[in-house]
Amino acid sequence: MAIDFFESQEEARRQTGRLVLLFALAVLAMTATVYAIAVGLEGYQGTDPSTGSARFAFDWWNPLLLFWVALGVGAVIGGGSLFKIAQLKAGGHVVAEQLGGRRVSQETADRKERLLLNVVEEMSIASGIPVPPVYIMDDEPGINAFAAGFSPSDAVVGVTRGAVDQFSRDELQGVIAHEFSHILNGDMRLNIRLMGILHGILILGLLGYFLLRSSLISGGGRSNRNQLGMALLALGLGLIVVGFLGTFFGNWIKASVSRQREYLADASAVQFTRNPGGIASALKRIAGFGDGSRLVSPNAPEASHLFFGAAFRNAMFATHPPIADRIRRLDPSFDPGSEQKVAAQPVTETVLGAAGLANEALPVDAASQVGRPTAEHIDYAAGLLRAVPGALLEAAHEGYGARALVYALLLGEAGSIREAQFAVLEQKADPGVLKLTQKFAPQVASLERAAALPLVDLLLPALGELSPAQYQVFISNVDQLIRIDDRIDLFEWTLQRVLRTHLRPHFEKVSPPRVRYSSLERVRGECAVVLSVLTRGGSGTERGFLEGAAVLGLADLALLAPEECRLDRMDEALFALSEVTPRLKKRILKAGQACIAHDARVTIEEAELLRATADALGCPMPPLLPGELAVASR
C-alpha cells in the first residue's frame, strides 16, 4: 500500500473538519444536559410539609436561561480549550515534559540511549526534516512511544524506559519510523489540536468536583448557608455527570479520529524501513510483555491518542486498533496464541507482499518521495553521518558549536571576503563562537558538499535552545556573512531559508500557514517566480520552464528575465505558495522538478534548491541519492 504524503495531508485536513463537527455535537449535548440541570434547580420549590418530598415546577422552555447556560458552557469549554492550545503552542516539548519525559543529552554514556539518538538522527536526515529532541519517560516500564508538536520544526519524539530497554535496533527503528510518519503525514498536528480541544470538554467535570468540595465545606450552620451548600452540592453533582458525558465524548472523538491513522502509520513505517519484521516484532513484543504498552503517568489519559500502542484498556473507545489486527496486516501468518508474540520474525516475501512492497522499485520521482523516505535514504543518511568528523558532530549538538558550524559553512574562500567576514564575527559574535569557527573552518571546508544540509538538520535543535538575544545576534550575523560580497549564491540562500523556516517559530510570533488558495490561477505570479528561479538558478532552459508550466496547467506562463529572478522575490512567492492546498503543492514541486531535470542531470546545487523550496512549502523532501535523477511526471 503506497502512502502518498499529499493525500495524507488532505486526509488530515478532512479529519480536522470532522473533529470540529464532533466537538460541536459534544458541546451541544453538554449544553443540553447543563440546561436540564439548571431547569431542575430553578424549578425546585422546597419540600412538601405534609409529605416531606421535594416539589418541582418545571418550565422546559426558558429562552433566557438557555442563553445564559449556553454562554456559560461555551465560555468554560472554549476558555479551557484555548488555554490548553496556547499552552501546547510552545511545541512538543510541553507534552513530553507533562508526561514525565527527560530530554536525552547528546553526551549520554548510556549505550541504549545513544542507539536511540542515532536512529532518530538517521531517520531525520533520510526524511529531510530537522532532528527532533528525544525524550525518555524513565518512570514508564511499559513499551510505548509518541511524537508531539505542531510541525517538524517543534516536534519531539518520546519513548518509554520499557521501550528503550526491550527493543532491538530493528524494532526501535520500526517504531521510530512509525512516529516519523505521524510527523510527516500531519497526524501529529491533528493529535495535538485534539488534546487542546478535548481539554475544554473535560473541564466542566473538574468544575463539578470543585463545586462539590465547596458544598461540603459550606455545609452546616445557618439555614441560608445550608441552602447555598445544597445548591452547590446539586450543581456540583450535575456537573460531574456532565464531566462523565464529556469523558464519553472525548474518548469517542479520539477513537473516531485516531484508529485508522495508526494503520496508515504502520504501513508508512514499512515503506520507510523496507523491513516489516521490525515493526511487526515490536508489536509482538508488546503483546507478550507483562506491562504491555500501558502507562502510569496521571497526565497520560489526555495524550493517549498520541502513542504507538494503546496506553489504556478501553474496549468501547479504543484509540488504537487491536494489536493482533495490526500485526496480521504486517504478517498474515501471525498466530496470537503462539510464541510469535515475543520473538521477532524474519522478513519474508509473504510479509513484504502483505505490506504491498514486494515488487515496488525505488521511486525516482523526487516530488513523490516527499514524506516517503525509504531504507535507501536511511542507509545514505547513515553514510553521511559516518563521513562527518566526530568533532563536528559533537559540536552540532550544543549552542556554541552549532553557531560556529553555520558561520563556517558561510565562509568564503581565502581572501578579502573571508577577512571581511571574520572582521564581522570579531565585532559581533560571541568570542567563544568565533574561536570555534576558526577551529572548525578547515574541517567544514573539506566536507562533501552533500553533507552540508544534513549537518544543518543536525544542529537546528541546538540553535532552537538559544536565548532570544542570542538568536537575534546569530541571525543578524548570518545575514551579514551572506551579504558581505553583495551577492547571494544558491547555497547561501538555501541555508538561510532552512534556518529561517525552522527557527522563526521558536523565536518569533509566526502563525502557521493556513490554506487560502485552492486554485493556482490566484497565484500565477508566484508560480512564475519560483519556476523562473529554479530554471535560472541551475542549468535549466526555457524549454524546461515551459514543461514545468505545463505541469501546473499554466501553459502561458512566461519565464522571467535573469535580473527579475531575485531571491527576495523567491521568499515572498514561497510564503504565498505555502498557503495552497497539499495537492497543489505536489504539482508545484513536480513542476519545479521538470525545470531542473529537463537536461537529464541534476546537480547538488539544483537538488538543494528544490529541497529548500519543498521545505518552505512544508513538504519535507528526502535527499536525492547519488546517481538518482528527478523525473518529472505529469
C-alpha positions as CSV (number, residue, x, y, z in Angstrom):
1,M,0.0,0.0,0.0
2,A,1.7,3.2,-1.2
3,I,1.2,6.1,1.2
4,D,1.1,9.5,-0.6
5,F,2.3,12.4,1.6
6,F,0.0,14.9,-0.1
7,E,-3.1,12.6,0.2
8,S,-2.3,12.1,3.8
9,Q,-2.1,15.9,4.3
10,E,-5.5,16.2,2.6
11,E,-6.9,13.5,4.8
12,A,-5.6,15.2,7.9
13,R,-7.4,18.4,6.8
14,R,-10.6,16.5,6.4
15,Q,-10.1,14.9,9.8
16,T,-9.7,18.3,11.3
17,G,-13.1,19.3,9.9
18,R,-14.6,16.2,11.3
19,L,-13.0,16.9,14.6
20,V,-14.7,20.3,14.7
21,L,-18.0,18.8,13.8
22,L,-17.8,16.2,16.6
23,F,-16.6,18.8,19.0
24,A,-19.7,20.9,18.2
25,L,-22.0,18.0,18.7
26,A,-20.4,17.3,22.1
27,V,-20.8,20.9,23.1
28,L,-24.5,20.8,22.1
29,A,-25.1,17.6,24.1
30,M,-23.3,19.0,27.2
31,T,-25.2,22.3,26.9
32,A,-28.5,20.5,26.8
33,T,-27.5,18.4,29.9
34,V,-26.5,21.5,31.8
35,Y,-29.7,23.3,30.8
36,A,-31.7,20.3,32.1
37,I,-29.9,20.6,35.4
38,A,-30.5,24.3,35.5
39,V,-34.2,23.9,34.8
40,G,-34.4,21.4,37.7
41,L,-32.6,23.8,40.1
42,E,-34.8,26.7,39.1
43,G,-37.9,24.6,39.4
44,Y,-37.2,23.4,42.9
45,Q,-39.8,24.8,45.3
46,G,-38.7,23.3,48.5
47,T,-40.3,20.4,50.3
48,D,-44.0,19.5,50.8
49,P,-44.7,19.9,54.6
50,S,-47.2,17.1,54.5
51,T,-45.1,14.5,52.8
52,G,-41.6,15.9,53.2
53,S,-40.8,15.2,49.5
54,A,-39.3,17.8,47.1
55,R,-41.6,19.9,45.0
56,F,-40.7,20.9,41.4
57,A,-42.4,23.1,38.8
58,F,-40.6,22.6,35.6
59,D,-40.6,25.1,32.7
60,W,-38.6,23.4,30.0
61,W,-38.7,26.3,27.6
62,N,-36.9,29.3,29.1
63,P,-35.0,31.2,26.4
64,L,-33.2,33.5,28.8
65,L,-32.0,30.6,30.9
66,L,-30.9,28.7,27.8
67,F,-29.0,31.8,26.6
68,W,-27.1,32.1,29.9
69,V,-26.4,28.3,30.1
70,A,-25.2,28.2,26.5
71,L,-23.0,31.3,27.2
72,G,-21.6,29.8,30.3
73,V,-20.9,26.3,28.9
74,G,-19.4,27.9,25.8
75,A,-17.2,30.2,27.9
76,V,-15.9,27.3,30.1
77,I,-15.3,24.9,27.3
78,G,-13.9,27.5,24.9
79,G,-11.7,29.0,27.6
80,G,-10.4,25.6,28.6
81,S,-9.6,24.7,25.0
82,L,-8.0,28.0,24.2
83,F,-5.9,27.8,27.4
84,K,-4.6,24.3,26.6
85,I,-4.0,25.1,22.9
86,A,-2.0,28.2,23.9
87,Q,0.0,26.1,26.4
88,L,0.7,23.5,23.7
89,K,1.8,26.1,21.1
90,A,5.2,26.2,22.8
91,G,5.9,22.9,21.0
92,G,6.0,19.2,21.6
93,H,8.4,19.5,24.5
94,V,5.5,20.7,26.6
95,V,3.7,17.4,26.1
96,A,6.9,15.4,26.7
97,E,7.6,17.2,30.0
98,Q,4.0,16.8,31.2
99,L,4.3,13.1,30.6
100,G,7.4,13.0,32.8
101,G,9.9,12.9,29.9
102,R,13.6,13.6,30.3
103,R,15.4,15.1,27.3
104,V,18.2,12.8,26.3
105,S,21.6,14.5,26.4
106,Q,23.8,14.2,23.4
107,E,26.6,13.5,25.9
108,T,24.8,10.4,27.4
109,A,27.1,7.4,28.0
110,D,24.1,5.0,28.1
111,R,24.6,2.6,25.2
112,K,20.8,2.2,24.5
113,E,20.2,6.0,24.7
114,R,23.0,6.5,22.2
115,L,21.4,3.9,19.9
116,L,18.1,5.7,20.2
117,L,19.7,9.1,19.3
118,N,21.5,7.5,16.4
119,V,18.3,6.0,15.0
120,V,16.4,9.3,15.3
121,E,19.2,11.2,13.6
122,E,19.3,8.8,10.6
123,M,15.6,9.0,10.2
124,S,15.6,12.8,10.3
125,I,18.3,13.2,7.6
126,A,16.6,10.5,5.5
127,S,13.3,12.3,5.8
128,G,14.6,15.8,5.2
129,I,13.5,17.3,8.5
130,P,15.3,18.8,11.5
131,V,16.4,16.3,14.1
132,P,13.7,16.4,16.8
133,P,14.7,16.4,20.5
134,V,14.4,12.9,22.1
135,Y,12.7,12.3,25.5
136,I,12.7,9.2,27.7
137,M,9.9,8.6,30.2
138,D,12.0,7.0,32.9
139,D,9.1,6.0,35.1
140,E,7.2,4.1,32.5
141,P,8.0,0.4,32.4
142,G,5.5,-0.3,29.6
143,I,6.6,-0.3,25.9
144,N,5.5,2.8,24.1
145,A,6.5,5.8,22.1
146,F,5.0,9.1,20.8
147,A,5.6,12.1,18.6
148,A,4.2,15.5,19.6
149,G,4.3,19.0,18.1
150,F,2.6,21.3,15.6
151,S,5.2,21.0,12.8
152,P,8.6,19.3,12.1
153,S,10.2,22.4,13.5
154,D,8.9,22.0,17.0
155,A,8.4,18.2,17.0
156,V,9.8,15.9,19.7
157,V,10.0,12.1,19.9
158,G,9.4,10.3,23.2
159,V,9.9,6.7,24.2
160,T,9.3,4.9,27.5
161,R,12.0,3.3,29.5
162,G,10.4,-0.1,28.8
163,A,10.8,0.5,25.0
164,V,14.5,1.6,25.3
165,D,15.3,-1.5,27.5
166,Q,13.3,-4.1,25.5
167,F,13.6,-3.2,21.8
168,S,16.3,-4.4,19.4
169,R,17.7,-1.9,16.9
170,D,15.3,-3.2,14.1
171,E,12.3,-2.9,16.5
172,L,13.3,0.6,17.6
173,Q,13.8,1.6,14.0
174,G,10.4,0.4,13.1
175,V,8.7,2.2,16.0
176,I,10.6,5.5,15.3
177,A,9.7,5.2,11.6
178,H,6.0,4.9,12.7
179,E,6.3,8.0,14.8
180,F,8.1,9.9,12.0
181,S,5.2,9.0,9.7
182,H,2.9,10.8,12.2
183,I,5.2,13.9,11.9
184,L,5.3,13.7,8.1
185,N,1.6,13.0,7.4
186,G,0.1,15.7,9.6
187,D,-1.2,13.3,12.2
188,M,0.9,14.9,14.9
189,R,-0.6,18.4,14.4
190,L,-4.1,16.9,14.4
191,N,-3.4,14.9,17.6
192,I,-2.1,17.9,19.5
193,R,-5.1,20.0,18.4
194,L,-7.2,17.2,19.7
195,M,-5.6,17.4,23.1
196,G,-6.3,21.1,23.3
197,I,-10.0,20.9,22.1
198,L,-10.8,17.9,24.4
199,H,-9.4,19.7,27.5
200,G,-12.2,22.2,27.2
201,I,-14.8,19.4,27.1
202,L,-13.4,17.7,30.2
203,I,-13.0,20.9,32.3
204,L,-16.7,21.0,33.2
205,G,-16.3,17.8,35.2
206,L,-13.3,19.3,37.0
207,L,-15.5,22.3,37.8
208,G,-18.2,19.9,39.2
209,Y,-15.6,18.4,41.6
210,F,-14.6,21.9,42.8
211,L,-18.3,22.8,43.5
212,L,-18.9,19.5,45.2
213,R,-16.0,20.1,47.5
214,S,-17.1,23.7,48.1
215,S,-20.6,22.5,49.1
216,L,-19.2,20.1,51.7
217,I,-17.1,22.9,53.2
218,S,-20.1,25.3,53.3
219,G,-22.4,22.6,54.8
220,G,-23.9,23.2,58.3
221,G,-24.5,26.4,60.1
222,R,-27.2,28.9,59.2
223,S,-30.1,27.9,57.0
224,N,-29.1,30.3,54.2
225,R,-25.6,28.9,54.2
226,N,-27.0,25.4,54.3
227,Q,-29.3,26.2,51.3
228,L,-26.2,27.5,49.4
229,G,-24.4,24.3,50.2
230,M,-27.3,22.2,49.0
231,A,-27.4,24.2,45.8
232,L,-23.7,23.9,45.2
233,L,-24.0,20.2,46.0
234,A,-26.7,19.7,43.4
235,L,-24.9,21.8,40.8
236,G,-21.6,20.0,41.5
237,L,-23.1,16.6,41.2
238,G,-24.8,17.7,38.0
239,L,-21.6,18.9,36.5
240,I,-19.8,15.7,37.5
241,V,-22.4,13.9,35.4
242,V,-21.7,16.4,32.6
243,G,-18.0,15.6,33.2
244,F,-18.6,11.9,32.6
245,L,-20.5,12.9,29.5
246,G,-17.5,14.9,28.4
247,T,-15.2,12.0,29.0
248,F,-17.6,9.8,26.9
249,F,-17.5,12.3,24.1
250,G,-13.8,12.9,24.4
251,N,-13.0,9.2,24.1
252,W,-15.4,8.8,21.3
253,I,-13.8,11.6,19.3
254,K,-10.3,10.3,20.0
255,A,-11.3,6.8,18.9
256,S,-13.0,8.0,15.7
257,V,-10.1,10.2,14.7
258,S,-7.1,8.1,15.7
259,R,-7.6,4.4,14.8
260,Q,-7.3,4.4,11.0
261,R,-4.3,6.7,11.2
262,E,-2.4,4.1,13.2
263,Y,-2.9,1.6,10.4
264,L,-1.5,4.1,7.9
265,A,1.4,4.9,10.2
266,D,2.3,1.2,10.4
267,A,2.2,1.0,6.6
268,S,4.3,4.1,6.2
269,A,6.9,2.7,8.6
270,V,7.2,-0.4,6.4
271,Q,7.7,1.8,3.4
272,F,10.3,3.8,5.3
273,T,12.4,0.9,6.6
274,R,11.6,-1.8,4.0
275,N,11.5,-4.1,7.0
276,P,8.0,-5.2,8.1
277,G,9.7,-7.5,10.5
278,G,11.0,-4.6,12.6
279,I,7.6,-3.0,13.4
280,A,5.8,-6.3,13.5
281,S,8.3,-7.7,16.0
282,A,7.9,-4.5,18.1
283,L,4.1,-5.1,18.2
284,K,4.6,-8.8,19.1
285,R,6.9,-7.8,21.9
286,I,4.3,-5.5,23.3
287,A,1.7,-8.3,23.0
288,G,3.8,-10.7,25.0
289,F,5.2,-8.2,27.5
290,G,3.8,-8.1,31.1
291,D,3.2,-4.4,31.2
292,G,2.3,-4.2,27.5
293,S,2.1,-0.6,26.3
294,R,0.3,0.7,29.4
295,L,1.3,4.0,31.0
296,V,1.2,5.1,34.6
297,S,1.6,8.9,34.3
298,P,-1.5,10.8,35.5
299,N,-1.3,13.0,32.5
300,A,-1.2,10.1,30.0
301,P,-5.0,9.8,29.5
302,E,-5.4,13.1,27.7
303,A,-2.4,12.2,25.4
304,S,-3.4,8.5,24.9
305,H,-4.1,9.0,21.2
306,L,-0.5,10.2,20.6
307,F,1.1,6.9,21.5
308,F,2.4,4.0,19.4
309,G,0.4,1.4,21.4
310,A,-2.7,1.6,23.5
311,A,-1.9,3.4,26.7
312,F,-5.0,2.1,28.5
313,R,-7.6,-0.6,28.1
314,N,-10.8,0.8,26.7
315,A,-12.8,-1.7,24.7
316,M,-15.6,0.7,23.7
317,F,-13.5,3.7,22.7
318,A,-10.0,2.3,22.0
319,T,-7.7,4.9,20.4
320,H,-5.8,2.1,18.7
321,P,-6.8,-0.9,16.6
322,P,-6.4,-4.4,18.3
323,I,-2.7,-5.2,18.4
324,A,-3.3,-8.6,16.8
325,D,-5.0,-6.9,13.8
326,R,-2.1,-4.6,13.3
327,I,0.4,-7.5,13.4
328,R,-1.7,-9.6,10.9
329,R,-1.6,-6.7,8.5
330,L,2.2,-6.9,8.5
331,D,2.5,-10.7,9.0
332,P,-0.6,-12.6,7.8
333,S,0.9,-15.8,9.3
334,F,0.7,-14.4,12.9
335,D,-0.9,-16.6,15.4
336,P,-1.8,-14.7,18.7
337,G,-1.6,-18.0,20.6
338,S,1.9,-18.8,19.5
339,E,5.3,-17.7,20.8
340,Q,5.5,-15.2,18.0
341,K,4.3,-12.7,20.5
342,V,7.8,-12.1,21.7
343,A,10.1,-13.5,19.0
344,A,10.9,-11.3,16.1
345,Q,10.1,-12.9,12.7
346,P,12.4,-12.9,9.7
347,V,11.4,-10.7,6.8
348,T,9.8,-12.9,4.1
349,E,8.3,-12.3,0.7
350,T,4.9,-13.1,2.2
351,V,5.3,-10.2,4.7
352,L,6.6,-7.9,2.1
353,G,3.8,-8.8,-0.2
354,A,1.3,-8.1,2.6
355,A,2.7,-4.6,3.0
356,G,2.4,-4.0,-0.7
357,L,6.1,-3.6,-1.2
358,A,7.4,-6.8,-2.8
359,N,7.6,-5.6,-6.3
360,E,7.9,-1.8,-5.7
361,A,11.0,-0.3,-7.2
362,L,12.8,2.7,-5.7
363,P,10.9,5.8,-6.8
364,V,13.0,8.3,-8.7
365,D,10.3,11.0,-8.8
366,A,11.6,13.4,-6.2
367,A,8.3,15.1,-5.7
368,S,6.6,11.8,-5.0
369,Q,9.3,11.0,-2.5
370,V,8.1,13.8,-0.2
371,G,7.1,12.3,3.1
372,R,8.1,8.9,1.8
373,P,11.7,8.2,2.6
374,T,13.0,4.7,2.1
375,A,15.5,2.3,3.5
376,E,18.0,3.5,0.9
377,H,17.6,7.0,2.3
378,I,18.3,5.7,5.8
379,D,21.5,4.0,4.6
380,Y,22.5,7.2,2.8
381,A,21.9,9.2,5.9
382,A,24.0,6.7,8.0
383,G,26.8,7.1,5.4
384,L,26.7,10.9,5.6
385,L,26.9,10.8,9.4
386,R,29.9,8.5,9.2
387,A,31.6,10.9,6.8
388,V,31.3,13.9,9.1
389,P,34.2,14.2,11.6
390,G,33.3,13.3,15.1
391,A,34.3,16.8,16.4
392,L,31.8,18.4,14.1
393,L,29.0,16.0,15.1
394,E,29.7,16.7,18.7
395,A,29.8,20.5,18.1
396,A,26.4,20.3,16.2
397,H,24.6,19.3,19.4
398,E,25.4,22.4,21.5
399,G,24.7,26.1,21.0
400,Y,28.2,27.4,20.7
401,G,29.3,24.7,18.3
402,A,26.1,24.9,16.2
403,R,26.5,28.6,15.6
404,A,30.2,28.2,14.7
405,L,29.4,25.5,12.2
406,V,26.8,27.7,10.4
407,Y,29.3,30.6,10.3
408,A,32.0,28.2,8.9
409,L,29.6,26.9,6.2
410,L,29.2,30.5,5.1
411,L,32.8,31.5,4.9
412,G,34.2,32.4,1.5
413,E,37.4,31.2,0.1
414,A,40.7,32.7,1.5
415,G,41.0,36.3,0.5
416,S,39.4,39.7,1.2
417,I,35.9,38.3,1.5
418,R,36.8,35.8,4.2
419,E,38.8,38.5,6.0
420,A,35.8,40.8,6.0
421,Q,33.6,38.0,7.3
422,F,35.9,37.3,10.2
423,A,36.0,41.1,10.9
424,V,32.2,41.0,11.3
425,L,32.4,38.0,13.6
426,E,35.2,39.6,15.7
427,Q,32.9,42.6,16.2
428,K,29.5,40.9,16.6
429,A,29.9,37.2,17.6
430,D,30.5,35.7,21.0
431,P,34.3,35.3,21.4
432,G,33.8,31.6,22.2
433,V,31.8,31.1,19.0
434,L,34.4,33.0,17.0
435,K,37.2,30.7,18.3
436,L,35.3,27.6,17.4
437,T,34.5,29.0,13.9
438,Q,38.2,29.5,13.3
439,K,38.9,26.0,14.7
440,F,36.3,24.2,12.6
441,A,36.7,26.2,9.3
442,P,39.2,23.8,7.7
443,Q,37.2,20.7,8.5
444,V,34.0,22.2,7.3
445,A,35.7,23.3,4.1
446,S,36.8,19.7,3.4
447,L,33.3,18.3,3.9
448,E,31.5,16.7,1.0
449,R,29.0,19.3,-0.4
450,A,26.2,16.7,0.0
451,A,26.8,16.6,3.8
452,A,26.3,20.4,4.3
453,L,22.5,20.5,4.6
454,P,22.3,17.2,6.7
455,L,24.7,18.8,9.1
456,V,22.4,21.8,9.3
457,D,19.5,19.4,10.1
458,L,21.6,18.0,13.0
459,L,22.4,21.4,14.5
460,L,18.9,23.0,14.3
461,P,17.7,21.6,17.7
462,A,20.8,23.2,19.4
463,L,20.1,26.5,17.7
464,G,16.5,26.3,18.9
465,E,17.8,26.3,22.5
466,L,19.4,29.7,22.1
467,S,18.1,32.6,24.1
468,P,16.1,35.2,22.2
469,A,19.0,37.7,22.4
470,Q,21.5,35.1,21.2
471,Y,19.2,34.2,18.3
472,Q,18.9,37.8,17.2
473,V,22.7,38.2,17.2
474,F,23.1,34.9,15.4
475,I,20.6,35.5,12.6
476,S,21.9,39.0,12.1
477,N,25.5,37.7,11.7
478,V,24.2,35.1,9.2
479,D,22.7,37.8,7.1
480,Q,25.9,39.9,7.2
481,L,28.1,37.0,6.3
482,I,25.9,36.2,3.3
483,R,25.6,39.8,2.0
484,I,29.2,40.9,2.6
485,D,30.1,40.3,-1.1
486,D,26.9,42.0,-2.3
487,R,25.6,38.8,-3.8
488,I,23.7,35.7,-2.5
489,D,24.5,32.4,-4.1
490,L,22.2,29.4,-4.1
491,F,23.8,27.6,-1.2
492,E,23.7,30.8,0.9
493,W,20.0,31.3,0.1
494,T,19.2,27.7,0.7
495,L,21.0,27.7,4.1
496,Q,19.3,30.9,5.1
497,R,15.9,29.7,4.0
498,V,16.2,26.5,6.1
499,L,17.4,28.4,9.2
500,R,14.5,30.9,9.0
501,T,11.9,28.2,8.2
502,H,12.7,26.2,11.3
503,L,13.9,28.8,13.8
504,R,11.4,31.6,13.4
505,P,8.6,29.6,15.1
506,H,10.9,29.2,18.1
507,F,11.7,32.9,18.5
508,E,9.2,35.0,16.6
509,K,5.4,35.1,16.6
510,V,4.8,33.3,13.4
511,S,1.4,32.0,12.5
512,P,1.5,28.6,10.8
513,P,0.4,28.7,7.1
514,R,-3.3,28.1,6.5
515,V,-4.9,27.0,3.3
516,R,-6.1,30.1,1.4
517,Y,-5.8,29.1,-2.2
518,S,-7.4,26.1,-3.9
519,S,-6.5,27.3,-7.5
520,L,-3.1,28.1,-9.0
521,E,-4.7,30.8,-11.1
522,R,-4.8,33.0,-7.9
523,V,-1.0,32.6,-7.5
524,R,0.1,32.7,-11.1
525,G,2.8,35.4,-10.5
526,E,4.3,33.5,-7.6
527,C,4.4,30.3,-9.6
528,A,6.3,32.2,-12.4
529,V,8.8,33.5,-9.8
530,V,9.5,30.0,-8.3
531,L,9.8,28.2,-11.7
532,S,12.0,31.0,-13.1
533,V,14.4,30.9,-10.1
534,L,14.6,27.2,-10.3
535,T,15.3,27.4,-14.1
536,R,17.8,30.3,-13.9
537,G,19.5,29.0,-10.7
538,G,20.5,25.8,-12.3
539,S,21.3,24.7,-15.8
540,G,17.7,24.7,-17.0
541,T,16.4,26.1,-20.2
542,E,13.3,27.9,-21.4
543,R,12.0,24.6,-22.6
544,G,12.4,23.1,-19.1
545,F,10.5,26.1,-17.7
546,L,7.7,25.6,-20.2
547,E,7.5,21.9,-19.3
548,G,7.2,23.0,-15.6
549,A,4.4,25.5,-16.5
550,A,2.6,22.7,-18.4
551,V,2.7,20.5,-15.3
552,L,1.0,23.4,-13.4
553,G,-1.6,23.7,-16.1
554,L,-0.4,27.3,-16.7
555,A,0.9,26.9,-20.3
556,D,1.0,30.7,-21.0
557,L,3.3,31.4,-18.0
558,A,6.4,33.5,-19.0
559,L,10.0,32.9,-17.9
560,L,11.3,35.9,-16.0
561,A,14.4,37.7,-17.1
562,P,17.6,36.9,-15.1
563,E,17.5,40.3,-13.3
564,E,14.0,39.6,-12.2
565,C,14.9,36.3,-10.5
566,R,15.9,37.8,-7.2
567,L,15.9,35.5,-4.2
568,D,13.9,38.0,-2.1
569,R,11.1,37.6,-4.6
570,M,11.5,33.9,-4.3
571,D,11.0,34.2,-0.5
572,E,7.8,36.2,-1.0
573,A,6.5,33.8,-3.6
574,L,7.1,30.8,-1.4
575,F,5.3,32.4,1.5
576,A,2.2,32.8,-0.7
577,L,2.5,29.3,-2.1
578,S,2.8,27.7,1.3
579,E,-0.9,28.6,1.6
580,V,-2.2,26.4,-1.3
581,T,-3.7,23.0,-0.8
582,P,-1.5,20.0,-0.4
583,R,-2.4,18.6,-3.9
584,L,-1.4,21.9,-5.5
585,K,1.9,21.8,-3.6
586,K,2.6,18.5,-5.2
587,R,2.0,20.0,-8.6
588,I,4.3,22.9,-7.8
589,L,7.1,20.6,-6.8
590,K,6.6,18.4,-9.8
591,A,6.8,21.5,-12.0
592,G,10.0,22.6,-10.3
593,Q,11.4,19.1,-10.8
594,A,10.6,19.4,-14.5
595,C,12.6,22.7,-14.7
596,I,15.8,21.3,-13.1
597,A,15.7,17.8,-14.7
598,H,15.0,18.8,-18.2
599,D,18.6,18.3,-19.2
600,A,18.6,14.8,-17.7
601,R,21.1,15.7,-15.0
602,V,20.6,17.2,-11.5
603,T,23.5,19.0,-9.8
604,I,23.8,19.1,-6.0
605,E,23.0,22.8,-6.1
606,E,19.8,22.2,-8.1
607,A,18.8,19.4,-5.7
608,E,19.4,21.6,-2.7
609,L,17.4,24.4,-4.3
610,L,14.5,22.1,-4.9
611,R,14.6,20.7,-1.4
612,A,14.7,24.2,0.1
613,T,11.7,25.0,-2.0
614,A,9.9,21.9,-0.7
615,D,10.9,22.7,2.8
616,A,9.5,26.2,2.6
617,L,6.2,24.7,1.4
618,G,6.0,22.4,4.4
619,C,6.9,19.3,2.3
620,P,9.9,17.5,3.7
621,M,11.8,16.0,0.7
622,P,14.4,13.2,1.3
623,P,17.9,13.9,-0.2
624,L,18.4,12.8,-3.8
625,L,20.6,9.7,-3.7
626,P,23.8,9.5,-5.7
627,G,23.2,9.0,-9.4
628,E,19.4,9.5,-8.9
629,L,17.6,11.7,-11.4
630,A,14.4,13.6,-10.7
631,V,12.0,12.6,-13.5
632,A,9.0,14.9,-13.9
633,S,5.7,13.2,-14.0
634,R,2.5,14.9,-15.1
